[in-house]
Amino acid sequence: MSEAPLAWGHVNLNVSDLERSIAFYEALGFSVFMPGIPYLGISREGGASPIPDACAAALGLASGTRARGCILGLPGGFPMLDLTEYEGAAAGSAASPGGAGYERICLASQDLAADYARFSEAGARFLTEPAEDPGGLAQIAICLDPDGHRIELIEIAIERWSAPQSSGSNASTAE
C-alpha cells in the first residue's frame, strides 16, 4: 500500500472580530477566496451559525458551538488562511517566542522595506523593524494582527544561500 504525500491545505486563525481581521489581511494583500467555510457550515455574512455536531466533535469543540468565518488567499494559491470568529470567544494568546506551540505565520516579501512602510501606514503594529541576519541571507520583521497573532515578514536573498556540504564529500574543481 503506497502512502499519498501530504500537501498544504490551510492555516486557521481564530479571531475576535471577523470583519476587522479581514480588513487587516486584505491590507497585507490577501483577498476573500470564499465568503464562508463550507465544511463547517459557517459564513461571513449574517450572524453566527451552528457548526454541525460531527464537525464540532472532530475539532474538539462543544456541541452547539456557533461561528462565522471565511477563507482568504494570496495570489498563487495554497496554503489558504481560514479566519473563524466563535460566538462569545475572547481574544487568546499565541505561544511566546521560543516556547512550545503556535508562534507565528510567515509571509514572503519581495521588498521588506516597502512592505514595512506600507503596512505601518495601514496601521499594522510591528514588534520589530526590518533586520538583516549577519550573513545577509534574509531580512525579517514581525508584526501583529488585530488579535495579536504574530506575522513574520521575510525577504530572502536566495542567491546568497549555499547548499550544505555533506561531510566527507570531495569537492571537485574545474581544471
C-alpha positions in Angstrom: 0.0 0.0 0.0 1.5 3.3 -1.1 1.1 6.4 1.0 0.0 9.6 -0.7 2.1 12.6 0.2 0.6 15.4 2.3 0.1 18.9 0.8 -0.7 22.2 2.4 -4.4 22.9 3.0 -4.8 25.9 5.2 -3.9 27.7 8.4 -6.7 28.6 10.7 -6.7 31.6 12.9 -9.4 32.2 15.5 -10.2 35.9 15.6 -12.3 38.1 17.9 -13.7 40.3 15.1 -14.0 38.7 11.7 -14.5 41.9 9.7 -11.6 43.7 11.4 -9.3 40.8 10.7 -10.5 40.5 7.0 -9.6 44.2 6.6 -6.2 43.7 8.2 -5.3 40.7 6.0 -6.6 42.5 2.8 -4.2 45.3 3.6 -1.4 42.6 3.5 -2.5 41.5 0.1 -5.0 38.7 0.9 -8.4 38.5 -0.8 -11.5 36.6 0.2 -11.3 33.3 -1.6 -14.6 32.0 -0.2 -17.1 34.0 2.0 -17.6 31.0 4.3 -16.1 27.7 5.4 -18.5 25.2 3.7 -17.5 22.1 5.6 -18.2 23.8 8.9 -21.5 25.3 7.6 -20.5 28.8 8.5 -20.4 32.1 6.5 -19.0 35.6 6.7 -22.5 37.0 6.1 -25.1 37.3 8.9 -24.8 36.1 12.4 -23.0 33.1 13.8 -24.3 29.7 12.6 -24.1 26.4 14.5 -21.3 24.2 13.5 -22.6 20.6 12.8 -22.1 18.4 15.8 -19.9 15.9 13.9 -17.6 18.8 12.8 -17.6 20.3 16.3 -16.6 17.0 17.8 -13.8 16.4 15.2 -12.4 19.9 16.0 -12.7 19.4 19.8 -15.5 22.0 20.1 -18.6 21.7 22.3 -21.9 20.7 20.7 -23.9 23.8 19.7 -20.8 25.9 19.0 -21.7 28.8 16.8 -19.3 30.8 14.5 -18.7 32.9 11.4 -15.8 32.5 9.1 -14.3 32.9 5.6 -11.3 31.7 3.6 -8.6 34.1 2.4 -5.9 33.5 -0.1 -2.8 35.1 -1.6 -2.0 35.1 -5.3 -0.6 31.7 -6.1 -2.9 29.5 -4.1 -2.2 27.3 -1.1 -2.0 27.4 1.8 -5.2 29.3 2.4 -5.9 31.3 5.6 -9.2 30.4 7.3 -10.5 33.0 9.8 -13.0 31.9 12.3 -14.9 34.1 14.8 -16.5 31.9 17.5 -19.6 33.4 19.2 -18.7 34.8 22.6 -15.0 34.0 22.3 -12.4 36.4 23.6 -9.0 37.0 22.0 -6.5 34.4 23.1 -2.7 34.5 23.0 -0.1 32.7 21.0 2.9 30.9 22.4 5.8 33.1 23.3 8.9 33.2 21.1 10.9 30.1 21.9 8.0 28.4 23.6 6.1 25.3 22.5 3.0 25.8 20.4 1.9 28.2 17.6 4.1 31.2 17.5 3.8 32.9 14.1 2.9 32.6 10.4 5.5 33.7 7.8 4.8 35.7 4.6 7.5 36.1 2.0 8.1 39.7 0.8 9.9 40.8 -2.4 10.7 44.2 -0.8 10.6 44.2 3.0 11.4 47.9 3.4 8.5 48.9 1.2 6.1 46.4 2.8 7.1 47.6 6.3 6.3 51.2 5.3 3.1 50.3 3.6 1.8 48.0 6.4 2.9 50.6 9.1 0.9 53.3 7.2 -2.1 50.9 7.1 -1.9 50.6 10.9 -0.1 47.3 11.4 1.6 47.1 14.8 5.3 46.0 14.4 7.2 44.4 17.2 10.5 44.7 15.3 11.8 46.8 12.5 13.3 45.1 9.5 16.6 43.5 10.5 19.1 41.5 8.4 20.9 38.4 9.7 24.7 38.7 10.0 25.3 36.6 6.8 22.9 38.8 4.7 20.7 35.8 3.9 17.4 37.3 4.9 15.7 40.4 6.4 12.9 39.9 8.9 10.3 42.0 10.7 7.5 40.9 13.0 4.0 42.5 13.2 0.8 41.6 15.0 -2.7 41.1 13.5 -5.6 42.7 15.4 -5.8 39.7 17.7 -2.1 39.6 18.5 -1.1 36.7 16.1 2.5 37.2 15.2 3.3 37.5 11.4 6.8 37.2 10.2 7.6 39.1 7.0 10.7 37.8 5.4 12.7 38.9 2.3 15.1 36.1 1.4 18.3 36.7 -0.5 18.3 33.2 -2.0 21.3 34.0 -4.3 23.4 34.2 -1.2 22.4 30.8 0.1 24.6 27.8 -0.5 23.7 24.2 -0.3 25.0 22.5 2.8 28.1 20.4 2.1 27.8 16.7 3.2 30.6 15.5 5.5 33.3 13.6 3.8 32.5 14.8 0.3 35.3 15.8 -2.1 34.6 18.9 -4.0 35.9 18.7 -7.5 37.3 21.8 -9.2 37.4 22.6 -12.9 40.9 22.4 -14.4 
